[in-house]
């Protein structure tokens, strides 16, 4: 499965970059995510429970960041095991483009699944992947971008809500 899209986030590129590298922000934004923890300098471990059609599975896996170019982007790749449900493997190139006070986040995803999940058919898998990506970016934009009702943010805290997840 290949997917390419972009998302406008109403926050400066540096804020978006910092949030993309914050495990707590990722945990809050990834649908079905139970945990995301740093496993090394450029590695994360994650546990996610998803329902794809009639199959519900918990995936555990390792994610590696490479081609790191702050605050412009990186390549993220990983592999997850879902027990009898199967496995997933893939990666994404993420590029951040400043657009005035906002940021355009461009991504290109390549993924493959195997096992019981692969038997569900590519249409269901593709539509689920697009839905999950949409949910992630909607939540990510909500967490990262400042909201008008937030008001009086202090000068020493970054804009947006992501700092509430452990970054000050």
Secondary structure by P-SEA (a helix, b strand, c coil): ccccbbbbbcccaaaaaaaaacaaaaaaccccccccccccccbbbbbbbbbcccbbbbbbbbbbbccccccccbbbbbcccccccccccbbbbbbbbbcccbbbbbbbbbbccccccccccaaaaaaaaaaaaaaaaaaaaaaccccccccccccccccccccccccc
